[in-house]
Amino acid sequence: MPLLALLLGYLWGSIPTARIVARLSGGDLGGGNVGTLNTIRRVGLGPGIAVATLDIAKGASAVLTARYLLDLAPLWVLFAGVFAVIGHNWMVWLGFKGGKGMAAATGAVAAASIIYGHAWVLAGFIGVILAVWRLGKNLVPGNAVGLICLPGFAWLASHCLGTVLAAIALDAVIAVKYAPGAIADFKRRGLGALGRDEIRPKRKG
């Protein structure tokens, strides 16, 4: 059953929501990231919001499936969420290409936090991201700080090493996808890479 939870988590994450939404909207993602921000830039704000919502749902669905359908222990439930992010970042249907995993991770964190009675973890995670974004108008540093804080939140909520390891695994899966672009941007712009990064939706017409 635990292995089934991981497989189902991966398959939930592998649903290419951005590609599906883009096609239904008559848009094209090009060769870029299969995620929310690229959808906003290439297709439009509405489709981007739809992709974010669906990607959050993918992460949450993996956790809910492991908890309520398979009735697994918390550690496996959490790792089902991690595997949803792995599936999102390396989608089997797209030749193992994918997004960067933040929306799917947020869904997994949200579902796990609520299921186990620690909604403050979700509030803290999102609050840190938004606070840092508010300071610099750049989501990448906000996401990074939120992810850095997540293992600490996990420990405070559970005092369980397994929970912390799941949070660290989630961080690592996302960092692998963010790091190349972040390093290249830092080499090109220096500290300016931490500054304002406007998300400009594609305009109709």
TALIN-V159834 format. One line per field, one symbol per residue. burial: b if it has 24 or more other ideal C-beta (glycine too) atoms within 12 Angstrom, else e. A space follows every 50 residues. Layout:
# TALIN-V159834
burial = ???
This chain:
# TALIN-V159834
burial = eeeebbbbbbbbbbbbbbbbbbeebebebeebbbbbbbbbbbbbeebbbb bbbbbbbbbbbbbbbbbeeeebebbbbbbbbbbbbbbbbbbeebeebbbb bbbbbbbbbbbbbebbebeebbebbbebbeebbeebebbbbbbbbbbbbb bebbeebbeeeebeebbbbbbbbbbebbeebbeeeeeeeeeeeeeeeeee ebeee
